[in-house]
Amino acid sequence: MTYEECINKVREFSEKFYNSLDFAHNMEHGKRVVKNAKMIAEQEGGNLFLIEVGAWLHQFHDNIIEVNNFIKTLDIEDELKNQLYEIVKCRPEYISDESFLESKIVYDADAMEVLSTYGMVREIICNGKCRDKEWEESVEDTIKVQKRFKEKLATKTAKEILEEDLKIIENFWESYKKWSSN
């Protein structure tokens, strides 16, 4: 199996999963994370195969057993499979300076979905609509998740890409607090 055939198999597998998720985590989210990861990798380097496959599989972070069973079926080297297991766990609690470059890139690509101005709106709506949270809880949880993801941004490229968005978001939340407080 060529790497391209493998990527197609991964994309098909992921698409079924994304189609079962809410509007904020659907196939469009998957495509944006892959696009973001490729954009970061252009500057940071890394194994492009691992980055693309890892980006497609990133949303399985809560379905580790399912994705690990799928990864076992891929006709790739065991070392690559082991790296994919790590990349899929692209959550703030698992990213560190010791993480593979590819893990950092996929983490940052997903973090952009929360830390951009678009991502902030997406997260607030998802909290209310999909997670059935009241308004204030939706806002508070968005602020918390943004803080968690921002603290662990791992690549210089993602930090540069998000620099303006992060300033806008910080100013937005300061203004929001001013207008929302009693």
Secondary structure, DSSP 8 states (H G I E B T S, - for coil): --HHHHHHHHHHHHHHHHTTS-GGGSHHHHHHHHHHHHHHHHHH---HHHHHHHHHHGGGGG-HHHHHHHHHHS-S-HHHHHHHHHHH--SGGG--TTS-HHHHHHHHHHHHHHHSHHHHHHHHHHHHHTS---HHHHHHHHHHHHHHHHHT---HHHHHHHHHHHHHHHHHHHHHHHHH--
